[in-house]
Amino acid sequence: MGFGVLVLIASLILPLLVAPWLIVDDAGETADAIVVLGGEAYPPNRTIHALNLYKQQRAPVVVFTGGALPGQPPEISSARVALRYALARGLPAEVALVVDTAQSTYDEATLVRDLAAHHGWRSLIIVTDPYHTRRAVRTFRSIIPDVQVTASVAPFLDTFADPLSRGVRVWRYAAAELIKMAFYRLHYGIPLR
């Protein structure tokens, strides 16, 4: 078997093997704020999960992050779309904060660091998709080392009924995260573990 074939096989199998390791779901009982990471508008799985955490009184504040959505005017950000969705489902406006200039997880962590310092927060629950949690937590912990950062996984609103479609989705998300983790390690110095 040639080297190229081995690389091809590894690139197909490795994301599926690593996928469970990418998931971090370690949120404690309560925190000072819930941070809903951007990058999604629909389906609103992150927003729904954060709203449930708020209703469980896990934190008194919900922060929505995420910048402009592709193909939309700059004032229509993923943070504002998520906020609108949450407000329509009962989140009180006075407990919501919006950070809508971030274009990456790194940007989100940097902007939330400033919010945490301003409000005196000592703990955060990060809400994001399953395969994004490890990179998100590592990024936030690196940028805000004096704040306890945990993650609560927002489950996918599963629209794929058949196992093959779900497997392709897992591979796609895991492969993308591995690439992003390598970039974050090389570009920002964010540790992988």
N, C-alpha and C positions, 0 to 999 in steps of 0.2 A: 504494500500500500504506500502510495506516495505521500510526501509531506503535505501537499495541497489537500489531499483527501482527508488526512488527519485533522488539519486545520478546519476544514468544512464540517466534519463530524463534531469536533469540539465546539465550534460556534453554534451548532444546532442543539447540543446537549447541555453545555455549561450553563446557559441561562436557566434552564429548567431545574438543574441541580442546585443552583445558588438561590433560586427564588425564595425558598422558605427562610434563608438567612437574611434576606433583605427586609423582612417584616419585623418591626419592633412595636410591641404593644405593651408598654410598661407604665401607663398612666396611673398615678397614685389616686388616692381618694379625692383630694381637692387640690386646687391651685389658685393662684391669684388671677389668672386669665386663661381663657381658651383661645388659641390662635388657629384660625382656619386658613390654611395655605391656599393661595390662588392656583391658577393653572386649570381650573375647571369652571364651567358655567353650567353646562348641562351634560350629563345628568348631575343633579345637585347632591351627590352622596356625601360630600364633605360637610356641606351646610346642614343637611338633615342630621348627620351624626353630632355635629357641634350643638345644634339646637337641643337634641336629646340630652347631651351632657349638661347643658345649661339648665334644662328642666329638672335634672337630677341634682341640681345645686352643686355641681363639681367646681364651678368658679362663678364669681359675680360679674365678670366682664367677658365679652366675646369680641375678638379682634379679627376683622376680615382683611386679608391681604391679597395682592395680585393686581397687576397692571392692566394696560389696555389689551383688549381682545383683538385678535387678527381680523382685519376687515371691518372693524367698528371705529367710530369716532373716539378720540382719546378719553373723553369723559365717560365712556361706557367701559368700565374696567370689570375684571372678574370679581374684584372685591365688592363693587357696587351692585353687581348682579346678585351675588350671594347675599349681600345685606338686604336687598329688596325681597328676595325669596324668604329670608328668615323673619323679617318684619311682618310679612303677609301671613306668617304662620305663628305669630304670637310673641316673637322676641321683642321685649321693650326697647324702644329706640335709645333710651338713656343708658343702657348697658352695652351698647355697640360702639366700636371704634373702627375706623376704616383707614387702611394704609394702601393706597392704590397707585403708587408709583413704582413698585417693585416689578422687575422683569425676570427675576430668578429666585431660587431658594436662598441664595447668598444675599441678594438684595433684601429679601423679606427678613432674614435674620438680623441684618444690619439695622433696618428701620425699626424692628420690634425691640432691639437692644435699646434704642433711644427712648421708646415708649416705656419700657420696663424701668429704665433709670428715672424717667420723669414721674412715674406713678409709684415707684418704690416696690415693684413686683419682685418677689423672690422665687416664684415658681410658675411654670407655664405648662399647659397641656397642648401639644401640637396635634392638629387634626389634619390628616392627609390620607391619600390612597395607600393600600398595603405596601406596595413595592417601593414607594417613595420614602417610607418612614425612616429607614436606616440613614440615608443621606441627609434627610431633613434634621433628624435629631443630632447627628454628628456635626452638621453645619451650625445649628443653633448653640450647641454646647461649646463649640470652638469660639464662636463670636461672643457669646454671653456666658462666660465660665462661672460667674458668680450667681447665676440664676439656675435653679433646678429645672431641667427640661425633660419632659417625658412625652410619650406619644400615645395617642389613642387612634387605632385604625378605623378609618371610615370604610366600611365594607362596600364593595362594588354593588350597584343596583344591577344585578345580573340579568342582562338581556340575552345572554347566550345559553340556549337550552341544551345544545349538544356538547359533549365532552371535547370534540376536536376544536370547536370554536373557542371554548374556554382555554384549552391548551395553547392555542395560537396567541390568545390575548396574554396569557402568563409569559410566554416566550418573548413576545414583543415588549412588554413592560419591563421584564427582568433584563433583557438585552440592553434596552435603552438606559436603565438605571446603572448597569455595570459600566457603560461608556461614560455616563455623567459622573459616576463616582471616581473613575480614573481621572477625568478632567478636573474635578474638584480637588483631588489629591495633588495633581501636578500644578494647577493654576493657583489655587488658594491655600494649599497645604493642609486641607481638611483630612484628618486621619480616617481610615476605612473602618476602624473598630472603635 
